[in-house]
Amino acid sequence: MPNVTGVGDVFKALADPTRRTILDELADRNGQTLFEICARLTTKHGLGSSRQAISQHLDVLEEAGLVETRRDGRYKFHYLNTAPLEPIVERWLTTKGKRDEDPPDERAR
């Protein structure tokens, strides 16, 4: 069984719809600054969250490992990191080698 230590932080981070929307934005356009993320959340998704609120959401995502940052001068760029999702996928979503464990009606096909 894959190591799922720290997965609780990932689930906590993913539990909030605003944080999921931030991840969607980074998946769509990786490497954005806080200002860019806020602008896109407002214009594209109609979210009226303050810059401070979005910054706090980004902190939670970063603590969970779902967002990584890089500083360039006075700018801080945010990048999506899907590595923390791998233990979850391996544990619950990977079907390789689990054919015998399928529900009976699935095996009958």
N, C-alpha and C positions, 0 to 999 in steps of 0.2 A: 504494500500500500504506500502511495506517495506521502512524503512528509507534508503535512498541512499546518505546521506551526505558523502562526501569524495570519492564517486565513481569516480569522475573526475581524482583524483590522480591514481586510479587503471587503468583507461583507458589510461592515459598518460604513465604509466609504461609499460602497455602491448602493446603500439603502436610501440615500437622499436623491431625489429626482434632479435637483440642481447640479449635484456632482456628476450624475450620469450625463447630463446635458453638456457639462464642461468636457467630459471625456469624449463625447460625440464630436464636439468642436475640435478637440486636439486630434482626433482620428481623421477629421476632414481636412484640417490644416495644422500640422504639427509645428512646434517652435514659435508659439505666440507669447507676447508680453501680457501682463495683467491688463493693460489698457486695451489691447487688441481683443482679448477674451471678453472683457466687459462690453466692448462695443458690439461684438458679434452676438453676444447673448441678448443684448437689447434689441438690435435691429433684426436679427434672424429669428429669435425665439420669443421676443416680447417680454423677456425677464427684466424686471426693474430693480434688481438687487444692487446694493451699493458696492463700491470698489472694495471696501473693507470686508463685506460679507463674502464676496468672491475670493478674496485673498485668504480668508479663513477656510473656505471650502478647498482651495488649492493646497493649503497646509495639511488638511486631513488626507487628501489624495496623495500628497507627497509622503506623509508618514506611513501610509499603507503601501507605498512603493509603486503606486499606479501612475504617478507623475514624477518626472525627474526635471531638474532645472540646471541651467547653465547661465552664468553671468558673462556679459560682454560689455565692459565699461559700466555704465550706470543702468543698463538694461538686464532684466532677468527673463530668460526664455524658458517656456514650459513645454515639456515633451511627454507624450504618452508612452508608458512602459507597460507592456502586456505580460511581462514575465511573472508577476504575482498571480496571474490567472491560471498559469499552467498547472499547478497542483490541483486546482478545482476541476479543470477540464479532465486531467488524468484520473481523478478520483471518481467523478460522477458522470462524465459525458463521453469518455472514450469507450467504444464498444469492442475494440479489438480484443479477441480472446475471451469475450464474455457471452458468446452465443448460447452456451448451455444455461446461462442464467436468465435468458429472456423469458417473459411471461409465457405460459403454455399456449395461448392463442397465437403468439408470434412464432413459436416453433412449428406450428402446424402448417404454416404457409410454405 
